């Protein structure tokens, strides 16, 4: 009976919590503009959620993170621009909508 209760409780808790594509925001500080390569960005943050390539050679690595915990949402989006020479650009954006 106790085992059944534990299974039911665990299922209920997990049903109220969902995480999509988590990335460690503290690793963003380790991106050195003009030095860090695309491969190093992927090593630091993991594979991007999506990638946009532009005709001028720029590549935008898009990292999305969403966590829903019993109806409370936390969402973040990080865009890292890679220049045509393969290095991270000085500017990147982090959005944390509320």
C-alpha positions in Angstrom: 0.0 0.0 0.0 2.8 2.4 0.9 4.5 1.6 -2.4 1.3 2.4 -4.4 1.0 5.7 -2.5 4.6 6.7 -3.4 3.9 5.9 -7.1 0.7 7.9 -7.1 2.4 10.9 -5.3 5.4 10.8 -7.6 3.2 10.7 -10.7 1.1 13.7 -9.4 4.2 15.8 -8.7 5.8 15.0 -12.1 2.5 15.8 -13.9 2.7 19.4 -12.5 6.3 20.0 -13.6 7.6 20.2 -17.1 11.0 21.4 -18.4 12.0 22.1 -22.0 15.6 22.6 -23.1 17.4 23.9 -20.0 20.6 25.8 -20.4 23.0 27.1 -17.7 22.7 30.9 -17.8 26.0 31.3 -15.8 27.8 29.9 -18.8 26.8 32.9 -20.9 29.5 34.9 -19.0 32.1 32.5 -20.4 31.4 33.6 -24.0 34.3 35.8 -25.1 33.3 38.1 -28.0 35.6 37.6 -31.0 37.2 34.6 -29.4 34.6 31.9 -28.5 33.7 29.7 -31.5 30.4 28.3 -32.4 31.6 24.9 -31.2 32.6 26.3 -27.9 29.2 28.0 -27.5 27.5 24.6 -28.1 29.9 23.0 -25.6 29.0 25.6 -23.0 25.2 25.8 -23.5 24.4 22.5 -25.3 22.7 22.2 -28.6 20.6 25.2 -29.6 16.8 24.9 -29.8 17.0 26.3 -33.4 19.5 27.9 -35.7 18.9 30.8 -38.1 21.4 31.4 -41.0 21.5 34.7 -42.9 22.8 35.5 -46.4 25.6 37.7 -44.9 27.1 34.7 -43.2 25.8 35.4 -39.7 24.3 32.5 -37.7 22.0 32.9 -34.8 22.0 30.1 -32.2 18.7 30.3 -30.4 18.3 28.7 -26.9 14.9 28.5 -25.5 14.1 27.3 -21.9 10.7 26.8 -20.4 9.7 25.4 -17.1 6.2 25.0 -15.9 5.8 24.1 -12.3 2.2 23.8 -11.1 1.0 26.5 -13.5 3.8 29.0 -12.9 5.9 29.5 -16.0 9.5 30.5 -16.3 10.7 31.2 -19.9 14.0 32.4 -21.2 15.3 32.8 -24.7 19.0 33.4 -25.5 20.2 34.4 -29.0 23.9 34.1 -29.7 25.2 35.7 -32.9 28.0 33.9 -34.7 29.9 36.1 -37.2 31.0 34.8 -40.6 34.5 34.1 -39.2 32.9 31.6 -36.8 33.3 33.6 -33.6 30.6 34.8 -31.2 29.7 38.4 -31.7 29.9 41.0 -28.8 26.2 41.3 -28.5 23.7 38.7 -27.6 20.2 38.9 -26.1 18.6 37.2 -23.2 14.9 37.6 -22.9 13.0 36.6 -19.8 9.4 37.4 -20.4 7.0 37.6 -17.5 
